[in-house]
Amino acid sequence: MRVVIERLSKTYQDRSGQSVEALQSIDLSVEEEEFLAIVGPSGCGKSTLLNIIAGLLTPSEGDVFFDGLRDGSHPPTAMVFQEFALFPWRTVLGNIEFGLEERGVAAGERHERAMRLVELVGLAGFEEKYPHQLSGGMRQRVGIARALAVDPAVLLMDEPFSALDAQTRQLLQIELLAIWERTRKTILYVTHNIQEAVFMADRVAVLSRRPGRLIAVVPVELKRPRSETMLGDARFLQTVDLIWGLIKADAEKALVSPEGG
């Protein structure tokens, strides 16, 4: 599914009642089956943008279109969060089946679909385990499977691996790419990690400091499937440096402008 974001802005009130402009006039398109990463400094509105696309927040201005249709109430998306967000009283299967239960899917179909996803994310044998019995990486696999269970047209991922150790994070990057190759979902992936964004994505959208504006959309000229050997590829390093340079230049602009103090 193709996603088009037009003139999207978001202003909200902080706890003291002051207006805070989180996003400013974002124009961005995500092509069908594309893996798009979104990077930018802390507080630039990356998560806010994802939540608006998911229909969890309402924009102050602008629209989000799915295949040309405006659908702010029930967009065909599913979210994977940083904090795992699993129900501790449910097993692996129970967590994966939750969204299907909410949609009224019959028990037999729920179970069959959940079992297929257990295999897909590499959790066979752990179906009846509870979240506290799983490692962080395994819990995030459950989160990914739960999101895929409802068959979303667009998968939204908000720093899903940031709480994991470096080794587990790299393993899950490879596994997520393998899942994406098999499902070909449109993915929007928010991360602070530029290397992760370049390694995984087809393109990287770079946001400015707050209020978040779109600085650039950088194409990633790396062949697929991706592997760890590409981390030393000259094109990989050049793309990382380019994106870091864009973020650094924006930060330096803030230091010399009246708005930046």
Helices and strands as residue ranges (DSSP letters): E 3-13, E 19-30, E 35-39, H 46-53, E 61-66, E 69-70, E 77-80, H 92-102, H 107-120, G 131-133, H 136-149, E 154-158, H 166-183, E 186-190, H 194-200, E 203-207, E 214-219, G 228-232, H 234-256, G 258-260
